[in-house]
Amino acid sequence: MNKTKQLLDAVGVYFDMIYFCDVKKLDEIFHDASSLFDADNGKILADPITSFRADVASRPSPAGRNQERCDEIIAIDWLSDISAVVKLRLQAHENVFVDHLNFIKGPAGWKIVSKIWHLEGTAEIKSLG
């Protein structure tokens, strides 16, 4: 399997994790020491993975609310054969986020080692058929 397919599969796990609020997928795709960062309100917010995991576990999922899935990869920047930054956009409930996911490939496959996210705006929630 080539590196691009493997990385795209890892991004798919991330998209599934967000859509289903699945902490098993979160544990699968994030490195144990990863952190998340945001500066939308003029202050840098650093969120350790344990805090993000608790948040994901406690929130209602877009899937559970019968929300149409809306996610896309915007760009992949290869730093090396084993490191890449993936820029993506997704909608969770009414919130539209742009994320930069920093991936490293190790013995356990592609893992997110850090995430910088930005709340781009809001959008109408579209329900599945």
Legacy VTK file of the C-alpha trace (Angstrom):
# vtk DataFile Version 3.0
C-alpha trace
ASCII
DATASET POLYDATA
POINTS 129 float
0.000 0.000 0.000
1.442 3.394 -0.885
2.001 6.225 1.587
-0.766 8.439 0.173
-3.400 5.697 0.490
-2.260 4.948 4.045
-2.442 8.626 5.008
-5.875 9.025 3.386
-7.085 5.994 5.339
-5.828 7.647 8.547
-7.661 10.881 7.665
-10.769 8.759 7.117
-10.437 7.436 10.678
-10.252 11.047 11.903
-13.369 12.043 9.933
-15.223 8.989 11.321
-14.083 9.832 14.853
-15.557 13.330 14.603
-18.783 12.256 12.865
-19.527 9.398 15.279
-17.817 10.887 18.403
-15.990 7.568 18.640
-13.260 7.562 21.300
-11.959 4.175 20.098
-11.186 5.784 16.750
-9.730 8.798 18.606
-7.386 6.448 20.494
-6.501 4.765 17.204
-5.577 7.940 15.300
-4.077 10.324 17.904
-0.649 9.803 19.430
-0.759 9.472 23.248
1.244 12.685 23.699
-0.595 14.786 21.116
-2.128 18.172 21.846
-4.648 20.431 20.158
-4.342 24.182 19.719
-6.673 27.054 18.890
-6.364 30.837 18.970
-9.823 31.917 17.768
-10.482 34.250 20.688
-7.100 35.978 20.669
-5.631 33.637 23.285
-3.805 30.410 22.602
-5.756 27.447 23.918
-3.707 24.272 24.344
-5.800 21.178 24.911
-4.076 17.891 25.833
-5.435 14.778 24.153
-6.949 13.528 27.424
-9.130 16.634 27.658
-10.182 16.380 24.009
-10.985 12.679 24.504
-13.291 13.502 27.428
-14.987 16.195 25.337
-15.553 13.847 22.398
-16.916 11.138 24.718
-19.450 13.520 26.252
-20.858 15.282 23.187
-23.716 14.157 20.959
-22.496 12.926 17.600
-23.507 14.417 14.262
-24.397 10.846 13.197
-26.675 10.450 16.204
-28.491 13.612 15.166
-28.908 12.252 11.633
-26.737 15.070 10.245
-25.501 14.820 6.687
-21.753 14.277 6.682
-19.741 17.182 5.311
-15.948 16.832 5.309
-13.163 17.369 2.801
-9.404 17.319 2.450
-8.137 20.688 1.247
-4.406 19.954 0.978
-1.644 17.549 1.943
1.859 18.861 2.512
4.432 16.048 2.609
7.348 16.923 4.870
8.966 13.511 4.308
7.889 9.925 3.605
6.841 9.618 7.263
5.487 13.080 8.079
2.755 15.237 6.601
0.383 18.079 7.378
-3.215 17.622 6.244
-5.500 20.650 5.944
-9.178 19.776 6.035
-12.612 21.253 6.544
-15.515 19.590 8.314
-18.869 20.378 9.804
-19.887 19.106 13.245
-23.405 20.228 14.087
-23.623 23.851 12.924
-19.898 24.532 13.380
-17.551 24.495 10.386
-13.910 23.900 11.296
-10.649 24.067 9.389
-8.035 21.765 10.897
-4.337 21.308 10.306
-3.451 17.770 11.366
0.229 16.964 11.798
0.836 13.279 11.100
3.876 11.094 11.787
4.160 7.495 10.615
5.641 5.158 13.202
5.475 1.431 13.938
1.722 1.693 14.671
1.019 3.559 11.406
-0.016 7.178 10.860
-0.778 9.098 14.063
-1.830 12.699 14.643
0.814 14.299 16.848
-0.793 17.755 16.934
-3.862 19.539 15.682
-4.435 23.244 15.118
-8.060 24.055 14.563
-10.032 27.129 13.646
-13.780 27.739 13.829
-14.355 29.052 10.322
-18.039 29.774 10.840
-21.426 28.137 11.013
-23.666 26.498 8.441
-27.146 25.092 8.253
-27.417 21.522 9.487
-28.598 19.255 6.685
-30.329 16.052 7.725
-29.949 12.716 5.997
-32.754 11.845 3.655
LINES 1 130
129 0 1 2 3 4 5 6 7 8 9 10 11 12 13 14 15 16 17 18 19 20 21 22 23 24 25 26 27 28 29 30 31 32 33 34 35 36 37 38 39 40 41 42 43 44 45 46 47 48 49 50 51 52 53 54 55 56 57 58 59 60 61 62 63 64 65 66 67 68 69 70 71 72 73 74 75 76 77 78 79 80 81 82 83 84 85 86 87 88 89 90 91 92 93 94 95 96 97 98 99 100 101 102 103 104 105 106 107 108 109 110 111 112 113 114 115 116 117 118 119 120 121 122 123 124 125 126 127 128
